[in-house]
Amino acid sequence: MKILYVITSTETGGAEKALSALAQETVRQGHVVRILCIKPLGRIAQELQQNGLEVKTISSKLPGKTIQKLKAEMADFKPDIVHAMLFRAIEYARIACARTGVKLVVTPHFDLSKKPFLFRLADRLLEAKDTLAIAESLSTAEYLINHQGYPKNKVYLLPNGIDKTQFYKDDSLRNAMRARKSFHVKTVVFVCVARLAAVKDPLTLLQAFRNVWMRNQNTRLVYVGEGEERAKLEAYIHQSGMDKAVFLEGERDNINAYLNMADVFVLSSKEESLPLALLEAIQVGLPCVVSRVGDMPVWVEHGANGYLFNPGDITLLSCLLSLLADNEGLRREMGKKSLEKAAKITDPFTQYQQIYQQLIKGEFSREN
């Protein structure tokens, strides 16, 4: 079986990490894989190449040229299935696959409801090219069917999942990481794992944390991720006098260690589907404070294993973070609830292999 993966970006992000895990599992199953990226290659691509996978960029300033390159790669590779992820890659793959007979699988990994009207229109016009749309969250599946007109028999819900061998509660990691950062044993550490991008709304998180830190200087915020908002955030941190309270760590490989170091996970996104970072935090057993978008309310039960707030609500976020900062017992109980919810996190990557095989044989149905 030959699978051609097409993705918009290979920078560090949830969709890109999901692609990496899926492609490596596909290779482990004995299949042939090629990965194409619409943009210049990023960190995830480099990691895949180091692991022996074939990764190429078909980047071009002209969309038509990019599609031509994609068609040429398809003609050379002769895939059994093309699997596209993220908006631009999906639309280009739909055009490239038209009238070829190649089966096309798409996994959005984004919240289409927040995209501009023309994006949603383009999606509606081209979705008929798909063999199967695999929704990584319930909110995505419902939107595709109820608002984008996708036929129910062509939408399959397969929620995001994580490799549980890579994420787990580990007190030795916690102690080592906190010693490395010179954090006192009683210091309350909030962690966010996300790109420094406007859609993740890191400024709202910084503004809320400032309110917490002003009344409790024994708190710290560690932000793991990189992006175009860094300069703006660094300026705000400096202007607020939080240079020693907020740590912009950039991209890191040891996410499990950072999660174990923390006391609370926070994500203030304006848009999400089902972020891997949230599932990773739940698997480690952290209380989670997240915005009420996508499937995050499915995994964070308000008042049980964390709290929910509306995007951009600095006041409520400040109050919720302060509540957790001041109450170690509450953090401990919510952490236990997260560990209970972690049992529901599945591994979707082996299920993808079954779907591929069924599609090739013409045996796939949503009931399988």
N, C-alpha and C positions, 0 to 999 in steps of 0.2 A: 504494500500500500504506500502511495506517495502523497504526502500532504504539503501543499504550498500555503504557508502562512503569510498574510499581508497585514501590516499594521501601520498606523500613521506615524508613530514615534517609538523609539527605543530608549528614551530617557527613563529615569527611574520614576515609576508611577504604578498604580494598582493594575491597570490593564497590561502594562508592559511586564510586570512581575508575573501576572497570570499567564501571559504568553510564554514566558521563559519556562515556568513549571510545566505547562502543557506540552511544549515542544520537546523538552527533555524526557518527559514520560512517553511521548510518542516514539522517540528514538529507542528508549529502553524496551519498548514493546516490539522492536525489530523492524520498524517502518522507516522509510526514507523521508527526510524533512528538508525543505528549503524555506528560508525566512526572508521576506522582502519588506523594506521600510520605505515609506513615502518621503520621509525627511532624512537628513544626514544621520549617520549611525551614532547612537549614544551609548551610555554606560551598559545597559542591558545587552545590547548587541555585542559589545566587547566581551562581556562575560560568557555569552553563548559561544562566541568564536573560540574563546579559550577552552571551552568544553568540547570543541570539535564540531560544532554545528555550522552549517553554511548560512551566512547572513550577508545580504547585499542591500545597498541603497539604490533606489530608482528615482532619487530626488531630481526634480527639474522645476524651474520657475513656471513652466507652462503645463497646465493640467493635461492637455492633449499629448504632450511628449511623455509625461509620466505614464499615462495609460498605454501608449505605444510600447514603452519599456516593459510594462507589466504583461502585455500580450506576448512580447518576444520571450520573456522568461517562461510564460506558460507553454509556449510552443517548444521551447528547449527542454523544460522539465517534464512536461506531459503529466501533470498531477491527476490523481483520481479525485481529489477534493481540494478546493480552494477554501481556506478558512480566513475570513477578514475580521479585523477588530478595529474599533474607533471609526468615527464618522467618515473622514475623508477616504480612508482605506476601503471602507465598505462601499461607498459610492463608486470609486474607481474600479473596484473588483466587480461590481455589478455590470458596469459597462464592458469591461474586458471579457467577462464570462458570457455575455449575451451571444446566443446562437452558436456556442461552442459545444454544448452538451456536457460541459464540466459541472459537477455538482458544487454548489456554492453554499457554505455555511457562514452565517454572520453572528457575531457576538458584540453588541454595542459597547458595553462597559462605559456608558455615560447616560445622563438624564436627558433624553430627547425633548422632554416637555419644556425644558429651559432654553432650547435652541431657537433662533429667529424663525419667523414664518417661512422664509424661503428655504431654509434648511429642512424644515419639516415637510414642506411641499415636495422638495426633491426626493426625500425619503419615501414619501407616499407614491410618487411616480415610478420609482425604481424597485420597490420592494418585491414586485412580482418576479424579479430575476432570481430571488433566493430559493434554494432548495429547502433550507431550514433556518429559522432565526432562533438562536439559543439565548434566552434572557437570563442574565446572572442575578436578577432580583425580581421579586414579585411585583414591585412598582413598575419596573421596566416592562414585564410581560403584560400587565394590565394596560399600560399606556399604548403599547404596540397594537393590541387587539381593539381597544375601545376608542382610540383616537387616531391611530394611523391606518386603520383598516386592514391590518394583517389578518389573514385567515387563521382561525384557531388551530387548525390542523398543521400549520406551518410554524407555530410558536411553541417552544419547549422550555419549560422552566428548569434550569440547572443552576442553583445558587452558587455564588462564589464560595470557595473553600480554601483551606490552607494545609500545608504539610505540618502535621502535629509533631513530627520528630524535630522540627526546627523551632517550635514555639512551645514553651512550657515554663511553669513557675519554678524558680531556682534561687533560693536564698543566698547561695554562695556567689552567684552572679550579681545579685543585688548589693551585697557587701563589697565586692571587688569594684564595681562601677562607682559606688558612692564614695569609696576611699579614693579612687582615682580623681574624682571631681572635688574632693575635700568637703563633701556634704556631711553635716552633723547627722547623727543617728535620728534626731528628732526633726530634721529638716523635711518639710513636705514638698515633694517634687511632682509637678505636673508635667506630662509629656504629650507632645503632639507629633505624629508622624504623617507628614504631608508635604506636597510641593509648596514652595513659597510663591504661590500664584493667587491672583485675585479671586478665582473661583473657590479657593479654600478659605478665603477671608481671614488671613492671619492677623490683620490689623485689629479686627474686632477682638480676637483672642488676646492680643497684647494690651489693648485698652482695658479689657475686663481684668486681666491679671494685674495690671497696674493698681486697680482699685483694691484688689486682694492684698498685694504686697505693701501698699501704703499703710495698712492696718496690721499686717502680720509679716514682718521682715524675715521671718524664718521660712519663707516659701521661695521656690525656684521654678522657673519654666524652662524646659528643655525642648527645643523644636528641631526635629530631625527631618531634613529635606532641603532642597535647593530650588531656586527659581528666580524669576525676573523681579520679584518684589523685595529682594534682599536689601537693596540700598535704601528704600523707603523705610523698611522695618528697622534697619540699623540706625537710621536718623532718629526715629521715634524712641528707640531704646535709649539712645544717648541723651536726647532732650528730656526724657523722663527720669534720668538718673538711675536706670536699671541695668547698667553695664555689667554689674556683678550678680544680677538676679536672673537675667535671661541669657540663654545659651543657644545661639543659632549654629547647630552642629554641622550643617551641610548634609550631603549624602553619606550614609554609613551602611556597611554590610551587616553589622552585628545588631540588628533591630531587636532581637530577643533580649540582649543584654540591656539595652536602653529601656525596654518595657519593664524588665525586672527591677531596674533601678528606681522606677517611678512609683508613686502612690496613687495617682489618678491619671487616666487617659482623657484627653480633650480633643475635640474636632469641631471646628466652627464653620464648616463648609456651607456655601450658598447652594451648591448642587452636589448630589452624589447618587449613585445607584446602590451598590453595597460595597463599601470600601474594605479592602483586605486589611488595612491597618486596624480597623475596628475589630474584626474577627481575631486578629493576632493579639490585641489587647485583652479581649475576653478570654482567649485561650490561656493567657498568662495569669488571669485572675485579677484584673484591675477594675475598679469602679470606672464607669465611662460617662462623661458629660459631652453630649453631642447635639448638633442641631437637628431639628425635626424635618429632615429631607430624606428622600429615597427610602431604602429599607432599614435605615438606622433605627427607627422606632420599633421595628420588628425584633431587633436584637437588644435594644436597651429599653427595659421596662422602667418607666419613671417611678422613682422611689424604691425600686427593688435592687437592680444592679447598676444604677446610675440615674442620671437626670437628662431631660430633654428641654431644649429651648428653641424658640423661633430664630431663624437666621438673622444676624445683625442685632439681636437684643442684648446689648452690652450690660444693661442693668441686671437682668435676670441671670445672665451668665456669671456676673460678678458675685451675685448672692449665692449661687449654687457652688461655685468654687470656694467661697469663704466658708460655707457650711461644711464642706468636706475637709477643708484645711484645718478647721477647729475641732474636728470630731474623729479621732482615730478609730473608735469603736464602730462608727458608721462606715468608715472606709473598709474596715475588716469584714463587716457583714455584707456589704455590697460586693466586695471581692469574692466572697464565697458564692454569692448568687451568680456572678459571672462565670465562675468555674462550673457551676451546674449547667448554665446555658451552653458552655463550651462543648458539652456532650452532643449537642445537636449540629455542630459544625461538621460538614462532610468533606470528603476528598472528591472533587468533580473530575479530576484529570483522568482517572481510569474509566469513568463513565463516558467521557468523550471518545475513548477508543472504541467502546461498544457502539456508540452512535455512528462513528465513521464506518465501521464494518457493516452495520445494518443499512446505512445509506447506499453503500456501494452495491450491496446485494439486493437493494430494493425492498428490504424487509422492515424499514423503520416505521413505527407508529408511536404516537404520544403515549400509548398505554404500555409500551415495552419496558 
